[in-house]
Amino acid sequence: MMKKLLRTFTCLTLVTLMLVAVLAGCNGGGGADSDTSFTWWIIQGADSSYYARYEDNPAVRYLLSKEYNGNYVDLTFMVPVMGSEQDNFNTLLATGEYADVMVLTMYSGSTVELYQEGIIIDLTEYIDMYMPNYRALLDRDPEAAMYAAHIVDGERKYLHLLVVSDIQPDTWCGYMYRRDWLLNYGTNPFDGSAFLGGFSGTLPDGSPDTDSWTDNIVFPSGGPDPIFISDWEWMMGIFHSAIEAQGISDGYVMSLYYPGYLLTGDLFCAFGGGGPGWYVGPNNQIQYGGASESMRTYLQAMNTWFSRGWIDRAFAERSADMFYRIDDARVRQGKVGIWTGIQSQLGSGLDSGDELTSGMMAYGARQPINDIYGGPGEQGQTPFTMYQMSRVGVGVAISNRAAEKDLETLLTYIDSWYTVEGGLLIECGLSQEQVELMQDEFYMRHGLEDGAYRYIETEQGTMVERTDGIYFDTGTLQQAAAALRMGVGFSPFSMIRHRGAPYFLHSLSEWMAYTSTGFIQFTSLLPNEDARLYARADTQINEFKAQNIPLFIRGQRDPFDDSDWNNFANALERYNPGRVTTVLQNLLNSLTDY
C-alpha cells in the first residue's frame, strides 16, 4: 500500500516539476539564472532562544555567503517538532512534500526503495563531476567507501552522502555513578579504611571549585574505576546502604531501560561481548544474541540485582522515557546511584544545592566485564557492542525535487562541508577571522568576538580548542554556534582537543575504553525485499522480547530454570531470526568484497 501511495505522489510531483520547469523557461543546468534555492530537512534545529530559524545559524550563513559555480545558494530548512521526527519524515514522504535535501537518520526503511520509487536520485556521476573533496575522502578511507554505496541490481550506486569523522568521536552519553556516595558511604575493600577526598580548591567567592575533585577511592579490582561486574556489585551494595541511610523512600540503586535491555548492547555486552539483537561478531560473522547464552546470563544477573532491590522496581512502566533520560526527575533529585546520562551531568552538573544533591559528583563508567555469572563464554570477554557515535554515518539524500534545479551548484556547496574548514564549522563554529570577516551579529551578541575556537600548538602538532565563551557556557551555545544539525560533511576530530576538568576528561575516556565494532549500522543499505524482511522480523522480535524479558528480570519467570528459559528461546525462534542473520551476512559480504 505504501509503495503504491509513494509511486502515486512521486508521479504527481514529477508532473508538477515539469510544469514548473516549462513556466520558468527551463532554468536548470547551471549559470547565473539557474534555480539555486533548496529546501533541507533536518532532525532538529537550535534552541529557539538563540534563533527561530536554522537559516540564521552563523556557520551555515558563513558558507552560504560564498559563491559556488558562480552562484549563491539559498537554503530553507524544514524542522519537525521535537518528538515527532520520524512521523514527520514519513508523512512528508507519503504526501510528496519532502525536501530537496533530506537527512536520513530518522528513516527506517530501504534507501534503495526510495531510489526505485523515484524519490531520491542516483548521485554516482555527480560525485565524480562536482564533489572532489568527497571523492578524495572515499578514496583514502576504506571504511567510508564501504558504506558510501548501495547495491542496486548488482550495481554499486551512490544514493546518499555520508557523515564521516577522521577518528572515533567521543560519545555524548554513557553510564555514570555517584562518586560522592562511594566517598561518603563506602570503605576501602582491602583494609576497611574510610575513603578521603572531595573538592580541594575554592573559588574567589569562597565556594568549592567543582573542577578540583580528588579522592583515593579504590575498587575491588584494585584500581580507581569500576572494571568488572564484581566492581559494580560492590558499588551497588554501597549505594543501597546510602539510599537507606539518607531515608530516600522513592529512590533506587540503578535505572534500567523499560524493555529490560538496550538494543545497542550497553551492559548486555558485559556477558560475552556481543549484543541482544543482530551484531557483527569475530571475523565479520553476523550473530544473533536474542536467545543466546549471553542473554540468559545477562537476565540471571539482572534477576539477581532486582531481587536484591538494586533495580528500579517500576522500570518496565517507563516506556515514554528516552534511554538517556530514564526517570529523569529522580536522577536530578539525587535519588539514583547508577544511570545513563549525558556529558552535562558529569561532575557537579546535577548539584542543585539541596539536601540530596549538594556536593554531588558523577563519574562516567565504562562497560563492565562479567566475572561472576555464566560460563567461560560469558565471562572475561571484552565488550565490543555498545552505543557509541559512529565514525561513518548515514548522511543526506538528494530528492527528485532538486533534479530540475542547479544540482551542480548544490553539490559544489555540499562538497565544501567535506573540507577541514567545513568540518570545523560543523563541530566548533566560526574562527576569529571568520567572525571578523562576517561581523557576525550572533557571535558579537554572545561575547564570541574571538570565535568559537582557537589554534594551539601541542606535542601532537597544531590543534584547536574551544574558546572560553563556548567552554564555560552551561547551556547549548556550542550547538547554536556550530552547524551540528546539517547531517552531512567531514569532522576533523583528531584536530580538536578537549577542555575540561580532570574528572570530565577521565569520564570521557572511560566511556570510550572499548570500541563498538559489533553494533550494525548498515541496515539502510539492504535491498528492498531484504529490508522488508529485516524490518518485519526486527519489529516482531523486539515486541516479543519487550513483553517477556521484564518477566525474567522481575522474577515472574526464572532465568536459572531450564524449562522457563527453553520456552522463551523456542518461542522467539518462531520468528526465524536466522533468516535475517543470513540476509545481513550476505550484505556485509557484498560491502567488504567491493
Sequence and secondary structure as in RCSB ss.txt:
>XXXX:A:sequence
MMKKLLRTFTCLTLVTLMLVAVLAGCNGGGGADSDTSFTWWIIQGADSSYYARYEDNPAVRYLLSKEYNGNYVDL
TFMVPVMGSEQDNFNTLLATGEYADVMVLTMYSGSTVELYQEGIIIDLTEYIDMYMPNYRALLDRDPEAAMYAAH
IVDGERKYLHLLVVSDIQPDTWCGYMYRRDWLLNYGTNPFDGSAFLGGFSGTLPDGSPDTDSWTDNIVFPSGGPD
PIFISDWEWMMGIFHSAIEAQGISDGYVMSLYYPGYLLTGDLFCAFGGGGPGWYVGPNNQIQYGGASESMRTYLQ
AMNTWFSRGWIDRAFAERSADMFYRIDDARVRQGKVGIWTGIQSQLGSGLDSGDELTSGMMAYGARQPINDIYGG
PGEQGQTPFTMYQMSRVGVGVAISNRAAEKDLETLLTYIDSWYTVEGGLLIECGLSQEQVELMQDEFYMRHGLED
GAYRYIETEQGTMVERTDGIYFDTGTLQQAAAALRMGVGFSPFSMIRHRGAPYFLHSLSEWMAYTSTGFIQFTSL
LPNEDARLYARADTQINEFKAQNIPLFIRGQRDPFDDSDWNNFANALERYNPGRVTTVLQNLLNSLTDY
>XXXX:A:secstr
 HHHHHHHHHHHHHHHHHHHHHHTTS  SSSTTS  EEEEE S    TTT SSGGG HHHHHHHTS BTTB  EE
EEE   TT HHHHHHHHHHHT   SEEE TT  S HHHHHHTTSB   HHHHHHH HHHHHHHHH HHHHHHH E
EETTEEE  SEEEEESS    SEEEEEEHHHHHHH B TTT  B  EEE  B TTSSB TT EEE    TTSSSS
  BHHHHHHHHHHHHHHHHHTT TT EEE   TTSS TT TTGGGGTSS SSEEE GGG EEE TTSHHHHHHHH
HHHHHHHTT B TTGGG TTS TTSTTHHHHHTT EEEEEEEGGGSBTTT  SSTTTTT  EEEE   B SSSS 
TTTSS     S    SEEEEEEEBGGGTTS HHHHHHHHHGGGSHHHHHHHHT  BHHHHHHHT HHHHHTT TT
BSEEEEEETTEEEEEE HHHHT  SSHHHHHTTTTS  EEE GGGB     HHHHHHHHHHTSS   SB   GGG
S HHHHHHHHHHHHHHHHHHHHHHHHHHHTSS TT HHHHHHHHHHHHTT HHHHHHHHHHHHHHHHT 
